[in-house]
Amino acid sequence: MRSLGSPRNWYAASLTGRSQRGRAILRPVSWRRRPAGGSRRSAKPVAAEAADPADTEAREQARVAAVLFLSREPISTRKLAEAADLADATRARTLVAKLADQWRRRGAAMVPVEVAGGVQLLTQPRLVDWLGRLLGDVAEPPLSPPALETLAVVAYRQPVLRAEVEAVRGVQCGELLRMLMERDLLRIVGRAEELGRPYLYGTTRKFLLVFGLRRLEDLPPIDQTRSSSAGDAPAA
């Protein structure tokens, strides 16, 4: 068998990519080929090229979109940053805003929306009627006006006692409060320091989601709702 010679010849063969038999061999990717006439000392590890910022942001946006697509409920920006391997929640909010702007301008079917204390991927409002015809009657039945009034009293006065709700509405509300709790729109948030320790009621996260609110502070002011109701009333 023909020998390749000394270790020095093996090194030279690896740099040129050919053995002395003329067979191609793999050259280590972490070394540059020595230029003709150069010395062996000039061979240095190849430095990693700096990543293009545009490519980095595109990859981050893709990860954010994937996490939102898989999330069944609103996800906080902190958890989104962890799941998408981002620097922090601020970076997650920035990317969500950019995605929302890009997808709205492209007329995409879905868009990330800040709702219920997090971010969720939702279909565009213009597709509601079409999706309703496609999926059929899958939504919960709408709330009755008395149920909406009860829900509004709790939303604006929470934490609130049943007696306080009934004092505002002027009727008993026990059945309505129970129905709203079954619909996961209300919950018991504690007990009052009164005789009998009655329950205190408040809204849930689903309440925010159903009404498209990021937080309770986004509820319209009472004066605004009163003026809207007065404007909708027919003239005498």
Buried (B, 14 or more C-beta within 10 A) or exposed (E): EEEEEEEEEBEBBBBEEBBEEEEEEEBEEEEBEBEEEEEEEEBEEEEEEEEEEEEEBEEBBEBBBEBBEEBEEBBBBEBBBBBBEBEEBEBBBBBBEBBBEEBEEEEEEBBBBBBBBBBBBBBBEEEEEEEEEEEEEEEEEEBEEEBEBBBBBBBBBBBBBBEBBBEBBEEEBEEBBEBBBEBBBBBEBEEBEEEEEBBBBBBBBBBBBBBEBBEBEEBEEEEEEEEEEEEEEEEE
